Amino acid sequence: MTLDPPMEVVQFLQFIGIDWPMINEDAVREVAGYIEEFAGRIEQAHQDATMTIRQMGTAYQGASYELLAQRWAQMSSRHERVAGHLPWRCSRAARGGGLHRGAEGRGDRGVGGAGGVVRG
């Protein structure tokens, strides 16, 4: 729910030196929801690709596969560091909690599971 004070109040706040943001909070939450969905799809694609590379280990052997698995593990680690917070921040923004990480921490909401390629 957007909090829109009357224009007179906004003008008074600006007069005394307080800038009231003219932002449509509902639109921001809507966009955050789209970004959250997009981030979830990226994470799912990453997990699917990780699973495919793991399954390749049953059919392929040798230096080329080892190099592929090693490089994928490196890139997966980087992916999780860069993109790991995106779904959490977007869902927080969509719920109206803002984009800043609060004192409650991230909990178990983190994106993950893809880690690196673990053959077994």
C-alpha positions in Angstrom: 0.0 0.0 0.0 1.4 3.3 -1.1 1.7 6.1 1.4 0.8 9.3 -0.4 0.5 12.3 1.9 -1.4 15.3 0.7 0.7 17.6 -1.6 0.5 20.4 1.0 2.3 18.1 3.5 5.0 17.2 0.9 5.5 20.9 0.2 5.8 21.7 3.9 8.3 18.9 4.4 10.3 20.2 1.5 10.1 23.7 2.9 11.6 22.6 6.2 14.4 20.7 4.4 13.0 17.2 4.3 12.8 15.7 0.8 9.8 13.4 0.5 10.4 10.7 -2.2 7.9 10.8 -5.0 8.0 7.1 -5.7 5.2 4.7 -6.5 5.9 2.0 -4.0 3.4 -0.4 -5.6 5.2 -0.2 -8.9 8.5 -0.8 -7.3 7.1 -3.9 -5.6 5.7 -5.1 -8.9 9.0 -4.7 -10.6 10.8 -6.5 -7.7 8.4 -9.4 -8.2 9.3 -9.7 -11.8 13.0 -9.6 -11.0 12.5 -12.2 -8.3 10.8 -14.5 -10.8 13.6 -13.9 -13.3 16.3 -14.6 -10.7 14.5 -17.8 -9.8 14.6 -18.9 -13.4 18.3 -18.1 -13.7 19.0 -20.2 -10.7 16.9 -23.0 -12.0 18.8 -22.9 -15.3 22.1 -22.9 -13.4 21.0 -26.0 -11.4 19.9 -27.8 -14.6 23.2 -27.1 -16.3 25.1 -28.3 -13.2 23.1 -31.5 -13.2 23.8 -32.0 -16.9 27.5 -31.6 -16.4 27.4 -34.0 -13.5 25.6 -36.6 -15.7 28.2 -36.1 -18.4 30.8 -37.5 -16.1 29.2 -41.0 -16.5 29.7 -40.9 -20.2 32.9 -38.9 -20.7 36.3 -39.2 -19.2 39.6 -37.6 -19.7 41.3 -34.3 -19.5 38.7 -32.4 -21.4 35.9 -33.4 -19.1 38.0 -32.8 -16.0 38.8 -29.3 -17.3 35.1 -28.7 -18.0 34.1 -29.8 -14.5 36.8 -27.7 -12.9 35.9 -24.6 -14.9 32.2 -25.1 -14.2 32.9 -25.4 -10.4 34.8 -22.1 -10.6 32.1 -20.3 -12.5 29.4 -21.8 -10.2 31.1 -20.5 -7.2 31.3 -17.0 -8.8 27.7 -17.2 -9.9 26.6 -18.0 -6.3 28.6 -15.1 -4.9 27.2 -12.6 -7.5 23.7 -13.8 -7.9 23.1 -15.5 -4.6 21.6 -12.4 -2.9 19.4 -11.3 -5.8 16.3 -13.5 -5.1 16.5 -12.7 -1.4 16.7 -9.0 -2.0 13.9 -9.0 -4.6 11.5 -11.0 -2.4 12.2 -8.7 0.5 11.5 -5.7 -1.8 8.4 -7.3 -3.1 7.1 -7.8 0.5 7.9 -4.2 1.3 11.0 -4.8 3.4 13.3 -2.7 1.3 16.5 -3.7 -0.4 18.9 -3.5 2.5 19.8 -6.5 4.5 18.4 -6.2 8.0 19.4 -7.5 11.4 17.3 -10.6 10.9 19.9 -11.8 8.4 19.3 -14.1 5.4 18.4 -17.2 7.3 17.9 -20.3 5.2 16.5 -18.3 2.3 19.7 -18.4 0.3 20.0 -19.5 -3.2 22.2 -22.5 -3.6 22.5 -26.2 -3.9 24.4 -25.9 -7.1 27.8 -25.3 -5.5 30.2 -26.8 -8.0 30.3 -30.0 -9.9 30.7 -32.9 -7.5 31.1 -36.2 -9.2 30.1 -39.3 -7.5 
